C-alpha cells in the first residue's frame, strides 16, 4: 500500500484543525502576552469602592445592599450602579485574593480569553470556517479600541457581562439548531441573559441580537414560523422590558440630574464618535490627517454595513447591526465617549471585519494556491497582531499611572499618618482621578475605620478647625509629604 503523501492543502487543513482544537490555550497565551506588563498594577478608582464594600463580616447586609439602592454617606459610598453580580464577585475575590492585585488581573485575562473562545464557537455555529473564526477571535483579543477594559480590575464588569452575553447567544443558536437538548439550551440562554443583566445594564440589548440571529439562521417561512419565533423571543423581551423599567425608575432620574446619563440628541454625536474611534482606534487620531482617516474608516464601515443589509447578506448584516446595538446604551452618556465602553462592540466588529475580508483571501487562495495564500495570511495575522498588541500596551498608560498613584496613597499614608486611625485626612494636590472623592475615601477606609477624607486644591486654604489628631498630606515631587499630623 502506498503511503499517502501530504499535500500543501491537507497540511493547511490539518494545521487549521489543530489550531482550532488548541484555540483556548492560544487565546489565553495571546491575552497574557499582551497584558503581562500590567499584571501587577495596583488597584485604582472604583476598585476601592467595591473592595471596601466587600471588606465586611456581615455578608447578609452586604447582599442586601448589593440588590438594593443604598444611599451614600460621608464615610460610606455605595458600589457603582446596580450590578449585584459584580458585588458578589468582589465579595468572593476579596476573601480569596485580599490586596494582591495579580489574581484579579489574571481573572480579567482569563475572562478576555474566554470571550474570544466563545466568539469562535459562535462563528462556527453560524457557518464560518475554522480559519475565519480563529482570525476573528485573535483580532478581537488584540484590538486596542477598548482601552483599559482588561487591565483595570473594575473592568471585570465589561468582561463578565460580555461573557454571559456570548454564552446566551451560543446557547440560543444551539437551541435554534433543534438538537435533542433544545429545551436545556433555551433555559441556559435565558439564565445567561439574567446573569448578564446582573453584571451590567448595557446587556439589555441582547433580545435584539437574538432576534437577528433567528432571522439570519432560521428566517420564518410562514405565519406559523413567525409566531413561533416571537414566542421563543418573548421571555427574553419580557425580562429585558421588566429590567429596563425597574432600572429606569430607580436610577435614571438621579443619573440625569447628575449629568451622567440622559436620553437626548447628544446620542447621535456620541454614536458618531464611537464609530470613528472603534474603526480607527489609535491615539494618533489627534493629528489632522489621522482624524480625516478616522472619518473615512467610519464612513466605510457604515457603507459596508448598509450594503450587507441591502444585499441581504444576513450573517454579515447581523454583525454590523450588533456593533451599532452594542454601542447604543453608551451613546446616551452626557460626558462623551470612553474607549473602554467599546469592549462589547469590539466582539462583533472583529467578526464583521474578518467576514468582509474572507472573500478576498478566498480569491487569493484560488489564484495563488493553498500554501502561498496560507503563508501570506499567517504572516499578515502575526505582523498585524504584534502591531495591534503594541498599540494595546500604549493605551494602558493612563490607568497604569493611576494605579501607581493609588498605590502611593495606600502605602505611604500609614507611614506618614500612623497606623492608628487619625481624626480626618486632608490631601492637597493629589494627582488621583476621582469624580466625587469616593474612590480616595474608600482607599483610605481600607486602612482606617470610618475616617473622613477631604481633597484640597493647591490654593484651597487648610481649614482652621484642623485638630492635632488630623493628618494633612501634600503631594509634592512624586510623593506625599506630611504638613500636619498626629
C-alpha positions as CSV (number, residue, x, y, z in Angstrom):
1,X,0.0,0.0,0.0
2,X,1.3,3.4,-1.0
3,X,1.9,5.9,1.8
4,X,-0.5,8.9,1.5
5,X,1.6,12.0,0.6
6,X,0.5,15.1,2.4
7,X,-0.2,18.0,0.0
8,X,0.1,21.7,0.9
9,X,-3.7,21.8,1.1
10,X,-4.0,19.0,3.5
11,X,-1.2,20.5,5.6
12,X,-3.1,23.7,5.9
13,X,-6.3,21.9,6.8
14,X,-4.6,19.8,9.5
15,X,-3.0,23.0,10.9
16,X,-6.3,24.7,11.0
17,X,-7.9,21.8,12.9
18,X,-5.1,21.7,15.4
19,X,-5.2,25.5,15.9
20,X,-9.0,25.3,16.4
21,X,-8.6,22.4,18.9
22,X,-6.0,24.3,21.0
23,X,-7.5,27.7,20.5
24,X,-8.5,28.3,24.1
25,X,-4.9,27.8,25.2
26,X,-3.7,30.0,22.3
27,X,-6.2,32.8,23.2
28,X,-5.0,32.8,26.8
29,X,-1.4,32.9,25.7
30,X,-2.0,35.8,23.4
31,X,-4.0,37.7,26.0
32,X,-1.4,37.1,28.7
33,X,1.4,38.2,26.4
34,X,-0.5,41.3,25.5
35,X,-1.4,42.4,29.0
36,X,1.5,40.9,31.0
37,X,3.3,44.3,31.7
38,X,0.2,45.3,33.8
39,X,-0.3,42.1,35.7
40,X,0.9,43.7,38.9
41,X,-0.7,47.1,38.5
42,X,-2.3,48.1,41.8
43,X,-6.0,48.9,42.3
44,X,-7.4,52.2,41.0
45,X,-10.6,54.3,41.0
46,X,-13.8,52.2,41.5
47,X,-11.8,49.2,42.6
48,X,-11.6,50.6,46.1
49,X,-15.3,51.2,46.3
50,X,-16.0,47.5,45.6
51,X,-13.2,46.3,47.9
52,X,-14.2,48.5,50.8
53,X,-17.8,47.2,50.4
54,X,-16.6,43.6,50.3
55,X,-14.4,44.1,53.4
56,X,-17.2,43.2,55.7
57,X,-18.1,40.3,58.0
58,X,-21.8,41.0,57.6
59,X,-22.5,39.1,54.4
60,X,-26.3,39.2,54.6
61,X,-26.2,43.0,54.9
62,X,-23.7,43.2,52.0
63,X,-26.0,41.2,49.8
64,X,-29.0,43.3,50.8
65,X,-27.1,46.4,49.8
66,X,-25.9,44.7,46.6
67,X,-29.5,44.1,45.5
68,X,-30.9,47.4,46.6
69,X,-30.1,51.1,46.2
70,X,-28.5,52.3,49.4
71,X,-27.8,56.0,49.8
72,X,-24.2,57.1,50.2
73,X,-22.8,58.9,53.3
74,X,-19.6,60.7,54.0
75,X,-18.0,57.5,55.3
76,X,-19.7,55.0,53.1
77,X,-20.2,55.0,49.3
78,X,-22.5,52.5,47.5
79,X,-20.9,50.4,44.8
80,X,-21.2,51.9,41.3
81,X,-24.6,51.4,39.6
82,X,-26.8,48.4,40.2
83,X,-24.6,45.4,39.4
84,X,-25.2,42.7,42.0
85,X,-23.2,40.0,40.4
86,X,-20.1,42.3,40.3
87,X,-20.6,43.0,44.1
88,X,-20.8,39.2,44.7
89,X,-17.6,38.7,42.6
90,X,-15.7,41.2,44.7
91,X,-17.1,39.7,47.9
92,X,-15.6,36.3,46.9
93,X,-12.4,37.7,45.3
94,X,-11.6,39.8,48.4
95,X,-11.7,36.6,50.5
96,X,-9.6,34.7,48.1
97,X,-7.1,37.3,46.9
98,X,-7.1,40.1,49.5
99,X,-5.0,43.0,48.4
100,X,-2.8,41.1,45.9
101,X,-3.7,42.7,42.5
102,X,-2.2,39.9,40.4
103,X,-5.0,37.3,40.8
104,X,-7.6,40.0,40.0
105,X,-5.8,40.8,36.7
106,X,-5.4,37.1,36.0
107,X,-9.2,36.7,36.3
108,X,-9.7,39.5,33.8
109,X,-7.3,38.0,31.3
110,X,-9.0,34.6,31.6
111,X,-12.4,36.2,31.0
112,X,-11.0,38.0,28.0
113,X,-9.6,34.8,26.5
114,X,-12.9,33.1,27.3
115,X,-14.8,35.7,25.4
116,X,-12.6,35.1,22.4
117,X,-13.2,31.4,22.6
118,X,-17.0,32.0,22.7
119,X,-16.7,34.2,19.7
120,X,-15.1,31.4,17.6
121,X,-17.8,29.0,18.8
122,X,-20.5,31.4,17.7
123,X,-18.9,32.0,14.3
124,X,-18.6,28.3,13.7
125,X,-22.3,27.9,14.7
126,X,-23.3,30.4,12.0
127,X,-21.3,28.7,9.3
128,X,-17.9,30.5,9.3
129,X,-14.9,28.4,8.7
130,X,-12.4,27.5,11.4
131,X,-9.8,29.9,9.9
132,X,-12.4,32.7,9.8
133,X,-13.5,32.2,13.4
134,X,-9.9,31.8,14.6
135,X,-8.8,35.0,12.9
136,X,-11.8,37.0,14.2
137,X,-11.1,35.8,17.8
138,X,-7.4,36.7,17.6
139,X,-8.3,40.1,16.1
140,X,-10.7,40.8,19.0
141,X,-8.0,39.8,21.6
142,X,-5.6,42.4,20.4
143,X,-7.9,45.3,19.3
144,X,-6.8,48.5,21.0
145,X,-10.2,50.0,20.8
146,X,-11.5,49.2,24.3
147,X,-8.6,50.9,26.1
148,X,-8.0,49.7,29.6
149,X,-11.2,47.5,29.9
150,X,-9.0,44.4,30.6
151,X,-6.2,45.9,32.7
152,X,-8.5,47.9,35.0
153,X,-9.6,45.5,37.7
154,X,-13.1,47.0,37.8
155,X,-13.2,46.3,34.0
156,X,-14.4,42.8,35.1
157,X,-17.8,44.4,34.7
158,X,-17.4,44.6,31.0
159,X,-15.7,41.3,30.7
160,X,-18.1,39.3,32.8
161,X,-21.2,40.9,31.2
162,X,-19.8,40.1,27.7
163,X,-19.1,36.5,28.7
164,X,-22.7,35.9,29.8
165,X,-23.9,37.8,26.7
166,X,-22.0,35.5,24.4
167,X,-23.0,32.4,26.4
168,X,-26.6,33.4,25.9
169,X,-26.1,33.8,22.1
170,X,-24.2,30.5,21.8
171,X,-26.9,28.6,23.8
172,X,-29.7,30.2,21.8
173,X,-28.1,29.2,18.5
174,X,-27.8,25.7,19.8
175,X,-31.5,25.8,20.6
176,X,-32.3,27.1,17.1
177,X,-30.5,24.2,15.6
178,X,-33.1,21.9,17.1
179,X,-30.8,19.4,19.0
180,X,-32.2,16.8,21.3
181,X,-31.4,19.1,24.3
182,X,-33.0,22.1,22.8
183,X,-35.0,22.9,25.9
184,X,-31.9,22.8,28.0
185,X,-30.0,25.2,25.7
186,X,-33.0,27.5,25.7
187,X,-33.0,27.6,29.5
188,X,-29.3,28.1,29.6
189,X,-29.6,31.1,27.2
190,X,-32.3,32.7,29.4
191,X,-30.3,32.1,32.6
192,X,-27.1,33.6,31.0
193,X,-29.1,36.6,29.9
194,X,-30.3,37.1,33.5
195,X,-26.7,36.9,34.8
196,X,-25.6,39.3,32.1
197,X,-28.2,41.8,33.3
198,X,-27.0,41.4,36.9
199,X,-23.5,42.2,35.6
200,X,-24.1,45.3,33.6
201,X,-27.2,47.2,32.4
202,X,-26.0,47.6,28.8
203,X,-26.8,43.8,28.3
204,X,-30.5,44.8,28.0
205,X,-29.8,44.9,24.2
206,X,-29.5,41.2,23.9
207,X,-33.0,40.4,22.7
208,X,-32.4,42.5,19.6
209,X,-29.3,40.3,18.7
210,X,-31.2,37.1,19.4
211,X,-33.9,38.3,17.0
212,X,-31.2,39.0,14.4
213,X,-29.7,35.5,14.9
214,X,-33.2,33.9,14.5
215,X,-33.7,35.9,11.3
216,X,-30.3,35.1,9.9
217,X,-30.3,31.4,10.7
218,X,-33.9,30.4,10.7
219,X,-35.9,33.0,8.8
220,X,-39.7,32.5,9.1
221,X,-41.2,31.0,6.0
222,X,-44.8,31.2,7.2
223,X,-47.1,32.9,9.6
224,X,-46.7,29.9,11.9
225,X,-42.9,30.2,11.8
226,X,-43.1,33.9,12.7
227,X,-45.4,33.2,15.6
228,X,-43.0,30.5,16.9
229,X,-40.1,32.9,16.7
230,X,-42.0,35.6,18.5
231,X,-43.0,33.1,21.2
232,X,-39.4,32.0,21.6
233,X,-38.1,35.6,22.0
234,X,-41.0,36.5,24.3
235,X,-39.3,35.6,27.6
236,X,-36.1,37.4,26.7
237,X,-38.1,40.6,25.6
238,X,-40.2,40.4,28.8
239,X,-37.2,40.1,31.0
240,X,-35.4,43.0,29.3
241,X,-38.5,45.2,29.5
242,X,-39.0,44.4,33.2
243,X,-35.3,45.1,33.9
244,X,-35.4,48.3,31.9
245,X,-38.5,49.7,33.7
246,X,-37.0,48.7,37.1
247,X,-33.7,50.4,36.5
248,X,-35.3,53.4,34.8
249,X,-37.5,54.1,37.8
250,X,-34.6,53.5,40.3
251,X,-31.6,55.2,38.6
252,X,-32.5,57.3,35.5
253,X,-33.7,60.4,37.3
254,X,-30.7,60.5,39.6
255,X,-28.3,59.9,36.7
256,X,-29.9,62.6,34.6
257,X,-29.8,65.1,37.4
258,X,-26.1,64.4,38.0
259,X,-25.3,65.0,34.3
260,X,-24.3,61.4,33.8
261,X,-26.9,59.7,31.6
262,X,-29.8,61.2,29.7
263,X,-31.9,60.4,26.7
264,X,-31.3,63.2,24.2
265,X,-29.9,64.4,20.9
266,X,-26.4,64.1,22.1
267,X,-26.8,60.4,21.3
268,X,-26.0,61.0,17.6
269,X,-22.8,62.9,18.3
270,X,-21.6,60.2,20.7
271,X,-22.5,57.3,18.3
272,X,-20.6,59.0,15.5
273,X,-17.7,59.5,17.9
274,X,-17.7,55.8,18.9
275,X,-17.9,54.7,15.3
276,X,-14.9,56.9,14.4
277,X,-12.9,55.6,17.3
278,X,-13.7,51.9,17.0
279,X,-12.9,51.8,13.3
280,X,-9.6,53.7,13.8
281,X,-8.6,53.2,17.5
282,X,-5.3,54.9,17.6
283,X,-4.4,58.0,19.7
284,X,-2.7,59.4,16.6
285,X,-6.2,60.4,15.5
286,X,-5.4,63.8,17.2
287,X,-3.4,64.6,14.1
288,X,-5.4,66.3,11.4
289,X,-4.7,63.7,8.6
290,X,-5.5,60.9,11.0
291,X,-8.8,62.5,12.0
292,X,-9.7,62.6,8.4
293,X,-8.7,58.9,8.1
294,X,-10.9,58.1,11.1
295,X,-13.9,59.7,9.4
296,X,-13.2,57.7,6.3
297,X,-13.0,54.4,8.2
298,X,-16.3,55.2,10.0
299,X,-18.0,56.0,6.7
300,X,-16.6,52.9,5.1
301,X,-17.9,50.8,7.9
302,X,-21.4,52.3,7.6
303,X,-21.3,51.9,3.8
304,X,-20.3,48.3,4.0
305,X,-23.0,47.6,6.7
306,X,-25.7,49.2,4.6
307,X,-24.6,47.2,1.6
308,X,-24.9,43.9,3.7
309,X,-28.4,44.9,4.7
310,X,-29.4,45.8,1.1
311,X,-27.8,42.7,-0.4
312,X,-29.4,40.5,2.3
313,X,-26.0,39.2,3.5
314,X,-27.7,38.1,6.6
315,X,-24.8,37.0,8.8
316,X,-22.6,40.0,7.9
317,X,-25.6,42.3,8.4
318,X,-26.2,40.7,11.8
319,X,-22.6,41.5,12.9
320,X,-22.8,45.1,11.6
321,X,-26.1,45.7,13.4
322,X,-24.7,44.1,16.5
323,X,-21.9,46.7,16.6
324,X,-24.4,49.5,16.5
325,X,-26.7,47.9,19.1
326,X,-23.8,47.3,21.5
327,X,-22.8,51.0,21.3
328,X,-26.3,52.3,21.7
329,X,-26.6,52.3,25.5
330,X,-23.2,54.1,25.9
331,X,-24.1,56.8,23.4
332,X,-26.5,58.4,25.9
333,X,-23.7,59.3,28.4
334,X,-23.5,63.1,28.6
335,X,-19.8,63.1,29.3
336,X,-19.0,61.9,25.8
337,X,-17.3,58.7,24.7
338,X,-14.9,56.5,26.6
339,X,-12.8,53.8,24.9
340,X,-13.4,51.1,27.4
341,X,-17.1,51.1,26.6
342,X,-16.4,49.7,23.2
343,X,-15.4,46.3,24.6
344,X,-18.7,44.6,23.8
345,X,-19.0,46.3,20.4
346,X,-15.4,45.1,19.5
347,X,-16.6,41.5,19.5
348,X,-18.9,41.8,16.5
349,X,-16.6,44.3,14.9
350,X,-13.8,41.7,14.7
351,X,-16.3,39.2,13.3
352,X,-17.6,41.7,10.8
353,X,-14.1,42.7,9.6
354,X,-13.0,39.2,9.0
355,X,-16.2,38.1,7.4
356,X,-15.9,41.0,4.9
357,X,-12.3,40.1,4.2
358,X,-12.7,36.4,3.9
359,X,-13.8,36.5,0.1
360,X,-10.6,38.4,-0.6
361,X,-8.5,35.6,0.9
362,X,-10.7,33.0,-0.8
363,X,-9.9,34.6,-4.2
364,X,-6.2,34.8,-3.3
365,X,-6.3,31.1,-2.4
366,X,-7.8,30.2,-5.8
367,X,-5.2,32.3,-7.7
368,X,-2.0,31.5,-5.7
369,X,-2.8,28.1,-4.3
370,X,-3.4,27.0,-0.7
371,X,0.2,27.1,0.6
372,X,1.2,30.6,-0.6
373,X,-2.1,32.1,0.4
374,X,-2.0,30.4,3.8
375,X,1.6,31.6,4.4
376,X,0.7,35.1,3.4
377,X,-2.4,35.2,5.6
378,X,-0.5,33.8,8.6
379,X,2.2,36.4,8.1
380,X,-0.3,39.2,7.9
381,X,-2.0,37.9,11.1
382,X,1.2,37.7,13.0
383,X,2.6,41.1,12.0
384,X,-0.7,42.8,12.4
385,X,-1.3,41.1,15.8
386,X,2.1,42.3,17.1
387,X,1.4,45.8,15.9
388,X,-2.0,45.9,17.5
389,X,-0.7,44.4,20.7
390,X,1.8,47.2,20.9
391,X,-1.0,49.7,20.5
392,X,-2.9,48.0,23.3
393,X,0.0,48.4,25.6
394,X,0.3,52.1,24.7
395,X,-3.4,52.6,25.6
396,X,-2.8,51.4,29.2
397,X,-0.5,54.3,30.1
398,X,-3.2,56.3,31.9
399,X,-4.7,53.6,34.0
400,X,-1.2,52.4,34.8
401,X,-0.2,55.8,36.1
402,X,-3.4,56.0,38.2
403,X,-2.8,52.6,39.7
404,X,0.7,53.7,40.6
405,X,-0.6,56.9,42.3
406,X,-3.3,55.0,44.2
407,X,-0.5,52.6,45.4
408,X,1.5,55.5,46.7
409,X,-1.5,56.8,48.6
410,X,-2.3,53.4,50.0
411,X,1.2,52.5,51.1
412,X,2.6,55.9,52.1
413,X,-0.4,57.2,54.2
414,X,0.2,54.8,57.2
415,X,3.9,55.7,57.3
416,X,3.0,59.5,57.4
417,X,-0.2,59.5,59.4
418,X,0.4,56.5,61.6
419,X,-1.3,53.1,61.7
420,X,-4.0,54.1,64.2
421,X,-6.9,56.0,62.8
422,X,-6.4,59.8,62.6
423,X,-9.4,62.1,63.1
424,X,-9.6,63.2,59.5
425,X,-7.2,63.2,56.5
426,X,-6.7,66.1,54.2
427,X,-5.0,65.6,50.8
428,X,-3.6,68.6,49.0
429,X,-2.9,68.5,45.2
430,X,-3.5,64.7,45.0
431,X,-3.0,63.6,41.4
432,X,-5.7,60.9,41.7
433,X,-8.5,61.0,39.2
434,X,-11.7,60.8,41.3
435,X,-15.0,62.3,40.3
436,X,-16.6,62.6,43.7
437,X,-13.7,61.7,46.1
438,X,-15.4,58.4,46.8
439,X,-12.5,56.2,45.5
440,X,-10.0,58.1,47.6
441,X,-12.1,57.9,50.7
442,X,-12.7,54.1,50.2
443,X,-8.9,53.7,49.6
444,X,-8.1,55.1,53.0
445,X,-11.1,53.4,54.7
446,X,-9.4,50.1,53.8
447,X,-6.6,51.3,56.2
448,X,-8.6,53.1,58.8
449,X,-12.1,52.6,60.2
450,X,-14.5,55.3,59.2
451,X,-12.1,58.1,58.6
452,X,-13.3,61.3,56.8
453,X,-11.1,62.3,53.8
454,X,-11.0,65.7,52.2
455,X,-9.5,66.6,48.8
456,X,-8.0,70.1,48.6
457,X,-6.6,72.0,45.6
458,X,-3.3,73.9,45.8
459,X,-4.9,77.2,46.5
460,X,-7.5,75.9,48.9
461,X,-6.8,77.1,52.5
462,X,-6.3,74.5,55.2
463,X,-9.5,74.6,57.3
464,X,-8.9,76.4,60.6
465,X,-10.5,73.7,62.6
466,X,-7.9,71.1,61.8
467,X,-7.0,69.4,65.1
468,X,-3.9,67.7,66.2
469,X,-5.5,64.4,65.6
470,X,-6.0,65.1,61.9
471,X,-3.4,64.4,59.2
472,X,-2.7,66.8,56.4
473,X,-0.7,65.5,53.4
474,X,0.6,67.4,50.4
475,X,1.6,65.7,47.1
476,X,5.0,67.1,46.1
477,X,7.7,65.8,43.7
478,X,6.0,62.5,43.1
479,X,5.3,61.6,46.8
480,X,3.2,62.6,49.7
481,X,4.7,64.9,52.4
482,X,3.1,65.4,55.8
483,X,2.2,69.0,56.6
484,X,0.4,68.4,59.9
485,X,-0.3,65.2,61.7
486,X,-0.9,63.3,64.9
